[in-house]
Amino acid sequence: MRHDGRLTRELIGVALCILQLALSFSAQAQQPKKIPLIGYLVGRDPDTESTRSEAIRLALRELGYIEGQNIAFDYRYAELRADRYSEFAAELVRLKVDIIVVAGGVPQIRAAKNATKTIPIVMVGSGADPVEFGLVESLARPGGNVTGITNLEGELGGKRLELLKEAVPRVARVAVLYDPSSLASVRELKGGLPAVARALTLTVQSWEVRDKDAFERVFAGINKWRPDGLYVSPGPLINPNRKQIVRFALKSRLPSMYSNREPVEAGGLMYYGADLVDSYRRVAYFVDRILKGAKPADLPVEQPTKFELVINLKTAKQIGVEIPPEVLARANKLIK
């Protein structure tokens, strides 16, 4: 009888263990799966960024990531306040986001890189060479925790100048408007632009704007110099003040070339550069790969594969310019 009692107790013990294991597995199965949190650090304002960030969300949806269901975003918009880059980057790190997407230039990317050495960082929209500025070791093997897409805006300056000359052959004197805080613009002025200007027999004069109150004074100086073309380089002060720049170009009847599409849609004459919507869509690829276990150090930094030429025909008519048919035929979009 004692033997039977001991056997019964052992059977009860085994049954209890099985029950505990079953309850444990059931509890684990019922626990909600952690939703990946993506921190989004932007140098601009929400309105300027909305079209581009929407491209990322749509591309992620195509890969099966639906915001609010199996992926979440936490946005930080610095609105051109450089003092907030580090603050916002630190906030995202404290939130323990899974990835930080940085939409902007070197200062924003560097702020994120300084805030964390472990959280993956996906950059997009940077016009400067990330290798030259120490953000990655090389494009093919980034090393560290930063990867993504670089637009290398400084490399496109010469091409933009060529297109402006082709579109308006009479152009001989070009005023270059730039923000000296933009590293890509400074490099552009020191590198590609002067060489191309000499080859095209163009006279180029640069005019810097250091704050939003400087535009009218700079415009007055440009008018005194009497150029017959305007080249607008990229920079933190440029796009937010695009309407003011466009009004000046229209009033002065200056054919203008821009490094962003938005000013042309607001009345500027021409834009040539990377298809930014396509570049932003590519962010989804990096996010997906990293969430599936890839390391940023092993994901090559990509350069744009799609470029676009946008011409505003309404503006051309308004300032008395007739664009040659061969240039119009190369445009990806004509604003009529």
C-alpha beads as a LAMMPS data file, in Angstrom:
LAMMPS data file: protein, C-alpha beads

336 atoms
335 bonds

1 atom types
1 bond types

-500.0 500.0 xlo xhi
-500.0 500.0 ylo yhi
-500.0 500.0 zlo zhi

Masses

1 110.0

Atoms # bond

1 1 1 0.000 0.000 0.000
2 1 1 2.878 2.361 0.815
3 1 1 4.325 1.619 -2.619
4 1 1 0.989 2.506 -4.259
5 1 1 0.803 5.743 -2.283
6 1 1 4.286 6.810 -3.362
7 1 1 3.440 6.080 -6.993
8 1 1 0.275 8.108 -6.741
9 1 1 2.200 11.085 -5.321
10 1 1 4.762 10.830 -8.138
11 1 1 2.025 10.751 -10.768
12 1 1 0.371 13.784 -9.202
13 1 1 3.752 15.607 -9.211
14 1 1 4.299 14.847 -12.891
15 1 1 0.783 16.004 -13.717
16 1 1 1.341 19.256 -11.849
17 1 1 4.594 19.889 -13.740
18 1 1 2.866 19.276 -17.064
19 1 1 0.053 21.612 -16.045
20 1 1 2.521 24.342 -15.047
21 1 1 4.369 24.019 -18.344
22 1 1 1.119 24.170 -20.276
23 1 1 0.022 27.277 -18.391
24 1 1 3.433 28.866 -18.983
25 1 1 3.305 28.224 -22.737
26 1 1 -0.267 29.494 -22.854
27 1 1 0.695 32.713 -21.074
28 1 1 3.612 33.236 -23.458
29 1 1 1.375 32.653 -26.452
30 1 1 -1.121 35.194 -25.158
31 1 1 1.506 37.924 -24.590
32 1 1 1.334 40.533 -27.362
33 1 1 4.330 40.541 -29.686
34 1 1 6.527 43.631 -29.298
35 1 1 5.858 46.124 -32.078
36 1 1 9.072 47.616 -33.545
37 1 1 9.359 51.330 -32.756
38 1 1 11.028 53.557 -35.343
39 1 1 12.340 56.929 -34.226
40 1 1 12.112 59.578 -36.965
41 1 1 14.432 62.573 -36.548
42 1 1 13.792 65.382 -39.044
43 1 1 15.553 68.708 -39.442
44 1 1 12.543 70.270 -41.169
45 1 1 8.900 70.908 -40.255
46 1 1 6.043 68.369 -40.581
47 1 1 4.502 70.032 -43.658
48 1 1 7.754 69.990 -45.638
49 1 1 8.481 66.400 -44.618
50 1 1 4.986 64.921 -45.015
51 1 1 5.220 63.834 -48.669
52 1 1 8.591 62.179 -48.104
53 1 1 7.687 60.394 -44.867
54 1 1 4.492 59.169 -46.518
55 1 1 6.650 57.521 -49.202
56 1 1 8.401 55.551 -46.442
57 1 1 5.122 54.443 -44.860
58 1 1 3.690 53.294 -48.210
59 1 1 6.849 51.354 -49.065
60 1 1 6.794 49.690 -45.633
61 1 1 3.155 48.764 -46.161
62 1 1 4.142 46.985 -49.380
63 1 1 6.576 44.946 -47.275
64 1 1 3.848 44.063 -44.777
65 1 1 4.468 46.744 -42.119
66 1 1 1.335 48.699 -41.234
67 1 1 1.705 51.654 -38.887
68 1 1 -0.264 51.114 -35.692
69 1 1 -0.528 47.351 -36.232
70 1 1 2.939 45.818 -36.522
71 1 1 5.172 48.897 -36.624
72 1 1 5.116 52.266 -34.872
73 1 1 6.800 55.639 -35.414
74 1 1 7.817 58.364 -32.982
75 1 1 8.492 61.652 -34.805
76 1 1 10.777 64.525 -33.791
77 1 1 10.736 67.656 -35.982
78 1 1 13.558 70.115 -35.237
79 1 1 12.114 72.778 -37.597
80 1 1 15.603 74.092 -38.495
81 1 1 16.601 74.572 -34.856
82 1 1 20.066 73.032 -34.767
83 1 1 20.126 73.149 -30.961
84 1 1 17.339 70.543 -30.896
85 1 1 19.090 67.845 -32.940
86 1 1 21.027 66.418 -29.997
87 1 1 18.076 66.847 -27.633
88 1 1 15.701 64.931 -29.904
89 1 1 18.261 62.223 -30.674
90 1 1 18.768 61.662 -26.938
91 1 1 14.983 61.448 -26.426
92 1 1 14.669 58.728 -29.062
93 1 1 17.511 56.775 -27.463
94 1 1 15.786 56.982 -24.065
95 1 1 12.626 55.613 -25.674
96 1 1 14.691 52.577 -26.716
97 1 1 13.554 52.760 -30.327
98 1 1 14.605 49.872 -32.552
99 1 1 15.842 52.076 -35.414
100 1 1 16.408 55.816 -35.866
101 1 1 15.598 57.180 -39.326
102 1 1 17.358 60.524 -39.821
103 1 1 15.959 62.704 -42.608
104 1 1 18.413 65.529 -43.106
105 1 1 22.049 66.468 -43.417
106 1 1 25.292 65.889 -41.564
107 1 1 24.381 67.763 -38.325
108 1 1 21.273 65.644 -37.728
109 1 1 23.008 62.371 -38.592
110 1 1 25.966 63.250 -36.393
111 1 1 23.638 64.106 -33.488
112 1 1 22.052 60.655 -33.743
113 1 1 25.442 58.965 -34.103
114 1 1 26.734 60.770 -31.003
115 1 1 23.638 59.743 -29.044
116 1 1 24.013 55.997 -29.641
117 1 1 26.586 53.515 -30.831
118 1 1 24.207 50.544 -30.761
119 1 1 20.794 51.577 -32.155
120 1 1 20.816 51.261 -35.978
121 1 1 20.597 54.600 -37.834
122 1 1 19.193 54.866 -41.366
123 1 1 20.012 58.182 -43.055
124 1 1 18.195 59.732 -46.014
125 1 1 18.284 63.136 -47.684
126 1 1 21.903 63.898 -46.858
127 1 1 23.623 65.875 -49.596
128 1 1 27.135 65.572 -48.187
129 1 1 29.527 62.666 -48.651
130 1 1 29.061 60.504 -45.503
131 1 1 32.592 59.082 -45.839
132 1 1 34.215 62.515 -46.057
133 1 1 32.409 63.665 -42.922
134 1 1 33.155 60.546 -40.903
135 1 1 29.615 59.178 -40.715
136 1 1 30.589 55.825 -42.263
137 1 1 33.874 54.100 -43.006
138 1 1 33.008 53.501 -46.663
139 1 1 29.902 53.297 -48.830
140 1 1 30.402 49.566 -49.439
141 1 1 31.192 48.698 -45.793
142 1 1 29.762 51.408 -43.522
143 1 1 30.991 49.892 -40.253
144 1 1 29.408 51.208 -37.047
145 1 1 25.653 51.716 -36.785
146 1 1 24.908 54.099 -39.697
147 1 1 23.745 53.196 -43.208
148 1 1 21.078 54.374 -45.661
149 1 1 20.899 56.611 -48.728
150 1 1 23.077 59.594 -49.593
151 1 1 22.072 62.018 -52.337
152 1 1 25.570 63.510 -52.818
153 1 1 24.048 66.863 -53.808
154 1 1 27.451 68.487 -54.253
155 1 1 28.170 66.144 -57.151
156 1 1 25.140 67.432 -59.094
157 1 1 25.963 71.151 -59.085
158 1 1 27.838 71.088 -62.372
159 1 1 25.034 69.201 -64.103
160 1 1 22.476 71.723 -62.867
161 1 1 24.560 74.594 -64.196
162 1 1 24.863 72.865 -67.577
163 1 1 21.093 72.375 -67.752
164 1 1 20.446 76.027 -66.896
165 1 1 22.754 77.089 -69.739
166 1 1 21.140 74.615 -72.162
167 1 1 17.642 75.800 -71.230
168 1 1 18.531 79.499 -71.451
169 1 1 21.555 79.868 -73.798
170 1 1 21.759 83.635 -73.268
171 1 1 22.728 83.157 -69.607
172 1 1 26.274 84.443 -69.009
173 1 1 26.308 85.730 -65.406
174 1 1 24.908 83.483 -62.677
175 1 1 24.292 84.503 -59.072
176 1 1 24.621 81.550 -56.681
177 1 1 22.507 81.829 -53.545
178 1 1 23.652 79.541 -50.717
179 1 1 23.500 78.866 -46.989
180 1 1 27.052 78.573 -45.588
181 1 1 25.853 76.211 -42.834
182 1 1 25.210 73.596 -45.538
183 1 1 28.363 71.517 -45.917
184 1 1 27.159 70.204 -49.281
185 1 1 26.718 73.757 -50.606
186 1 1 30.138 74.879 -49.431
187 1 1 31.728 71.866 -51.093
188 1 1 29.738 72.558 -54.261
189 1 1 31.029 76.138 -54.435
190 1 1 34.611 75.018 -53.930
191 1 1 34.461 72.051 -56.279
192 1 1 32.150 71.334 -59.191
193 1 1 30.565 74.707 -59.897
194 1 1 33.686 76.801 -60.691
195 1 1 35.127 74.181 -63.047
196 1 1 31.865 73.768 -64.966
197 1 1 31.348 77.549 -65.067
198 1 1 34.754 77.978 -66.721
199 1 1 33.975 75.269 -69.262
200 1 1 30.678 76.985 -70.097
201 1 1 32.313 80.459 -70.111
202 1 1 29.943 81.543 -67.340
203 1 1 30.752 84.165 -64.725
204 1 1 29.595 82.934 -61.308
205 1 1 29.256 85.037 -58.153
206 1 1 28.237 83.494 -54.814
207 1 1 25.936 85.213 -52.292
208 1 1 25.511 83.772 -48.811
209 1 1 22.516 84.032 -46.494
210 1 1 23.224 83.365 -42.808
211 1 1 19.743 84.058 -41.398
212 1 1 16.205 84.618 -42.649
213 1 1 16.480 88.395 -42.227
214 1 1 19.388 88.575 -44.682
215 1 1 17.469 87.700 -47.840
216 1 1 16.280 91.180 -48.845
217 1 1 19.756 92.642 -48.360
218 1 1 21.285 89.835 -50.432
219 1 1 18.638 90.248 -53.128
220 1 1 19.498 93.938 -53.387
221 1 1 23.177 93.065 -53.816
222 1 1 22.370 90.508 -56.513
223 1 1 20.297 93.032 -58.448
224 1 1 23.169 95.534 -58.379
225 1 1 25.471 92.871 -59.823
226 1 1 22.920 92.403 -62.656
227 1 1 23.054 88.635 -63.337
228 1 1 20.981 86.914 -66.019
229 1 1 20.573 83.638 -64.118
230 1 1 20.066 82.423 -60.536
231 1 1 21.375 79.168 -59.078
232 1 1 19.972 78.227 -55.662
233 1 1 22.129 75.779 -53.690
234 1 1 20.673 73.488 -50.974
235 1 1 20.701 74.444 -47.306
236 1 1 18.636 74.614 -44.092
237 1 1 17.586 78.226 -44.761
238 1 1 16.764 77.771 -48.427
239 1 1 13.701 75.526 -48.639
240 1 1 11.706 77.161 -45.798
241 1 1 12.212 80.528 -47.531
242 1 1 11.586 79.213 -51.035
243 1 1 8.550 81.413 -51.700
244 1 1 10.557 84.533 -50.933
245 1 1 13.360 83.371 -53.246
246 1 1 10.905 82.483 -56.022
247 1 1 9.198 85.890 -55.759
248 1 1 12.582 87.588 -56.117
249 1 1 13.488 85.500 -59.183
250 1 1 10.137 86.214 -60.835
251 1 1 10.245 89.929 -60.078
252 1 1 13.801 90.152 -61.412
253 1 1 12.897 87.940 -64.414
254 1 1 15.792 85.613 -63.604
255 1 1 15.828 82.052 -64.975
256 1 1 16.432 79.975 -61.859
257 1 1 17.755 76.491 -61.092
258 1 1 17.061 74.809 -57.731
259 1 1 18.391 71.848 -55.795
260 1 1 14.916 70.973 -54.435
261 1 1 11.695 70.301 -56.282
262 1 1 9.426 72.347 -53.991
263 1 1 10.603 75.816 -55.172
264 1 1 9.829 74.903 -58.796
265 1 1 6.343 73.829 -57.804
266 1 1 6.059 77.240 -56.081
267 1 1 7.105 79.142 -59.230
268 1 1 10.827 78.569 -59.765
269 1 1 11.953 77.654 -63.279
270 1 1 13.923 74.380 -63.030
271 1 1 14.930 71.548 -60.725
272 1 1 17.349 68.728 -61.369
273 1 1 18.347 66.145 -58.802
274 1 1 17.617 62.836 -57.172
275 1 1 14.036 61.642 -57.170
276 1 1 13.611 62.158 -53.424
277 1 1 10.360 60.217 -53.180
278 1 1 12.189 57.220 -54.650
279 1 1 15.086 57.730 -52.215
280 1 1 12.715 57.884 -49.246
281 1 1 10.888 54.765 -50.409
282 1 1 14.237 52.988 -50.278
283 1 1 14.381 53.621 -46.509
284 1 1 11.822 50.823 -46.140
285 1 1 14.353 48.331 -47.525
286 1 1 16.888 49.222 -44.829
287 1 1 14.285 49.165 -42.052
288 1 1 13.048 45.747 -43.168
289 1 1 16.547 44.263 -43.412
290 1 1 17.561 45.569 -40.001
291 1 1 14.366 44.362 -38.299
292 1 1 15.090 40.928 -39.770
293 1 1 18.546 40.874 -38.195
294 1 1 20.929 42.585 -40.644
295 1 1 23.572 44.902 -39.180
296 1 1 23.955 48.473 -40.499
297 1 1 27.712 47.892 -40.673
298 1 1 27.124 45.289 -43.403
299 1 1 24.456 47.135 -45.441
300 1 1 26.113 49.257 -48.167
301 1 1 25.161 52.937 -48.321
302 1 1 23.244 53.554 -51.546
303 1 1 23.329 56.477 -53.961
304 1 1 20.318 57.602 -56.023
305 1 1 19.467 55.588 -59.118
306 1 1 16.603 57.819 -60.289
307 1 1 16.933 61.498 -61.152
308 1 1 14.381 63.983 -62.379
309 1 1 14.267 67.223 -64.337
310 1 1 11.259 69.430 -63.582
311 1 1 10.512 72.571 -65.605
312 1 1 7.827 75.160 -64.837
313 1 1 6.488 76.310 -68.204
314 1 1 4.193 78.895 -66.585
315 1 1 7.246 80.557 -65.076
316 1 1 9.156 80.368 -68.372
317 1 1 6.330 82.267 -70.079
318 1 1 6.089 84.779 -67.239
319 1 1 9.780 85.726 -67.429
320 1 1 9.954 85.620 -71.233
321 1 1 12.042 82.454 -71.660
322 1 1 11.517 79.856 -74.400
323 1 1 12.994 76.497 -73.433
324 1 1 14.527 74.594 -76.389
325 1 1 12.493 71.513 -77.448
326 1 1 15.444 69.156 -76.832
327 1 1 15.572 70.257 -73.166
328 1 1 11.802 69.938 -72.745
329 1 1 11.981 66.411 -74.175
330 1 1 14.344 65.382 -71.341
331 1 1 12.067 66.690 -68.574
332 1 1 10.328 64.206 -66.297
333 1 1 7.641 66.733 -65.453
334 1 1 6.426 69.942 -67.098
335 1 1 4.354 72.274 -64.931
336 1 1 1.835 74.017 -67.169

Bonds

1 1 1 2
2 1 2 3
3 1 3 4
4 1 4 5
5 1 5 6
6 1 6 7
7 1 7 8
8 1 8 9
9 1 9 10
10 1 10 11
11 1 11 12
12 1 12 13
13 1 13 14
14 1 14 15
15 1 15 16
16 1 16 17
17 1 17 18
18 1 18 19
19 1 19 20
20 1 20 21
21 1 21 22
22 1 22 23
23 1 23 24
24 1 24 25
25 1 25 26
26 1 26 27
27 1 27 28
28 1 28 29
29 1 29 30
30 1 30 31
31 1 31 32
32 1 32 33
33 1 33 34
34 1 34 35
35 1 35 36
36 1 36 37
37 1 37 38
38 1 38 39
39 1 39 40
40 1 40 41
41 1 41 42
42 1 42 43
43 1 43 44
44 1 44 45
45 1 45 46
46 1 46 47
47 1 47 48
48 1 48 49
49 1 49 50
50 1 50 51
51 1 51 52
52 1 52 53
53 1 53 54
54 1 54 55
55 1 55 56
56 1 56 57
57 1 57 58
58 1 58 59
59 1 59 60
60 1 60 61
61 1 61 62
62 1 62 63
63 1 63 64
64 1 64 65
65 1 65 66
66 1 66 67
67 1 67 68
68 1 68 69
69 1 69 70
70 1 70 71
71 1 71 72
72 1 72 73
73 1 73 74
74 1 74 75
75 1 75 76
76 1 76 77
77 1 77 78
78 1 78 79
79 1 79 80
80 1 80 81
81 1 81 82
82 1 82 83
83 1 83 84
84 1 84 85
85 1 85 86
86 1 86 87
87 1 87 88
88 1 88 89
89 1 89 90
90 1 90 91
91 1 91 92
92 1 92 93
93 1 93 94
94 1 94 95
95 1 95 96
96 1 96 97
97 1 97 98
98 1 98 99
99 1 99 100
100 1 100 101
101 1 101 102
102 1 102 103
103 1 103 104
104 1 104 105
105 1 105 106
106 1 106 107
107 1 107 108
108 1 108 109
109 1 109 110
110 1 110 111
111 1 111 112
112 1 112 113
113 1 113 114
114 1 114 115
115 1 115 116
116 1 116 117
117 1 117 118
118 1 118 119
119 1 119 120
120 1 120 121
121 1 121 122
122 1 122 123
123 1 123 124
124 1 124 125
125 1 125 126
126 1 126 127
127 1 127 128
128 1 128 129
129 1 129 130
130 1 130 131
131 1 131 132
132 1 132 133
133 1 133 134
134 1 134 135
135 1 135 136
136 1 136 137
137 1 137 138
138 1 138 139
139 1 139 140
140 1 140 141
141 1 141 142
142 1 142 143
143 1 143 144
144 1 144 145
145 1 145 146
146 1 146 147
147 1 147 148
148 1 148 149
149 1 149 150
150 1 150 151
151 1 151 152
152 1 152 153
153 1 153 154
154 1 154 155
155 1 155 156
156 1 156 157
157 1 157 158
158 1 158 159
159 1 159 160
160 1 160 161
161 1 161 162
162 1 162 163
163 1 163 164
164 1 164 165
165 1 165 166
166 1 166 167
167 1 167 168
168 1 168 169
169 1 169 170
170 1 170 171
171 1 171 172
172 1 172 173
173 1 173 174
174 1 174 175
175 1 175 176
176 1 176 177
177 1 177 178
178 1 178 179
179 1 179 180
180 1 180 181
181 1 181 182
182 1 182 183
183 1 183 184
184 1 184 185
185 1 185 186
186 1 186 187
187 1 187 188
188 1 188 189
189 1 189 190
190 1 190 191
191 1 191 192
192 1 192 193
193 1 193 194
194 1 194 195
195 1 195 196
196 1 196 197
197 1 197 198
198 1 198 199
199 1 199 200
200 1 200 201
201 1 201 202
202 1 202 203
203 1 203 204
204 1 204 205
205 1 205 206
206 1 206 207
207 1 207 208
208 1 208 209
209 1 209 210
210 1 210 211
211 1 211 212
212 1 212 213
213 1 213 214
214 1 214 215
215 1 215 216
216 1 216 217
217 1 217 218
218 1 218 219
219 1 219 220
220 1 220 221
221 1 221 222
222 1 222 223
223 1 223 224
224 1 224 225
225 1 225 226
226 1 226 227
227 1 227 228
228 1 228 229
229 1 229 230
230 1 230 231
231 1 231 232
232 1 232 233
233 1 233 234
234 1 234 235
235 1 235 236
236 1 236 237
237 1 237 238
238 1 238 239
239 1 239 240
240 1 240 241
241 1 241 242
242 1 242 243
243 1 243 244
244 1 244 245
245 1 245 246
246 1 246 247
247 1 247 248
248 1 248 249
249 1 249 250
250 1 250 251
251 1 251 252
252 1 252 253
253 1 253 254
254 1 254 255
255 1 255 256
256 1 256 257
257 1 257 258
258 1 258 259
259 1 259 260
260 1 260 261
261 1 261 262
262 1 262 263
263 1 263 264
264 1 264 265
265 1 265 266
266 1 266 267
267 1 267 268
268 1 268 269
269 1 269 270
270 1 270 271
271 1 271 272
272 1 272 273
273 1 273 274
274 1 274 275
275 1 275 276
276 1 276 277
277 1 277 278
278 1 278 279
279 1 279 280
280 1 280 281
281 1 281 282
282 1 282 283
283 1 283 284
284 1 284 285
285 1 285 286
286 1 286 287
287 1 287 288
288 1 288 289
289 1 289 290
290 1 290 291
291 1 291 292
292 1 292 293
293 1 293 294
294 1 294 295
295 1 295 296
296 1 296 297
297 1 297 298
298 1 298 299
299 1 299 300
300 1 300 301
301 1 301 302
302 1 302 303
303 1 303 304
304 1 304 305
305 1 305 306
306 1 306 307
307 1 307 308
308 1 308 309
309 1 309 310
310 1 310 311
311 1 311 312
312 1 312 313
313 1 313 314
314 1 314 315
315 1 315 316
316 1 316 317
317 1 317 318
318 1 318 319
319 1 319 320
320 1 320 321
321 1 321 322
322 1 322 323
323 1 323 324
324 1 324 325
325 1 325 326
326 1 326 327
327 1 327 328
328 1 328 329
329 1 329 330
330 1 330 331
331 1 331 332
332 1 332 333
333 1 333 334
334 1 334 335
335 1 335 336
